């Protein structure tokens, strides 16, 4: 269903997410050090809580880019992830995927 959404539906969904950033939910994928057998870091991934439809993160970021708000959505995710950073174990790194345009800012 998410791939057939009209542009106006994405506009409404993105407005809702930007109005309520808690709809962007960071999740953390553990990264293991196989030699030591321990978790050494986490990769932050995005999930979106929006009841109107279920769409994968790539669809959300593509829709935001079409609206000219891709960097804004990436920044909102990073902000949410950094807020959650304190819940991760100490001595672990946090990896965040961002597009090249977001890094250039």
TATAQUI-V254379 format. One record per backbone hydrogen bond with DSSP energy under -1.0 kcal/mol. CO is the residue of the C=O (numbers start at 0). NH is the residue of the N-H. If there is no record, write none. Layout:
BEGIN
[[CO | NH] [CO | NH]]
END
This chain:
BEGIN
[[0 | 3] [1 | 4] [5 | 9] [6 | 10] [7 | 11] [8 | 12] [9 | 13] [10 | 14] [11 | 15] [12 | 16] [13 | 17] [14 | 18] [15 | 19] [19 | 22] [20 | 23] [22 | 48] [24 | 46] [26 | 44] [28 | 42] [30 | 39] [30 | 40] [32 | 36] [32 | 37] [37 | 32] [39 | 92] [40 | 30] [41 | 94] [42 | 28] [44 | 26] [46 | 24] [49 | 52] [55 | 58] [55 | 59] [56 | 60] [57 | 61] [58 | 62] [59 | 63] [60 | 64] [61 | 65] [62 | 66] [63 | 68] [64 | 67] [68 | 72] [69 | 73] [70 | 74] [71 | 75] [72 | 76] [73 | 77] [74 | 78] [75 | 79] [76 | 80] [77 | 81] [78 | 82] [79 | 83] [83 | 86] [84 | 87] [92 | 41] [94 | 43] [98 | 102] [99 | 103]]
END
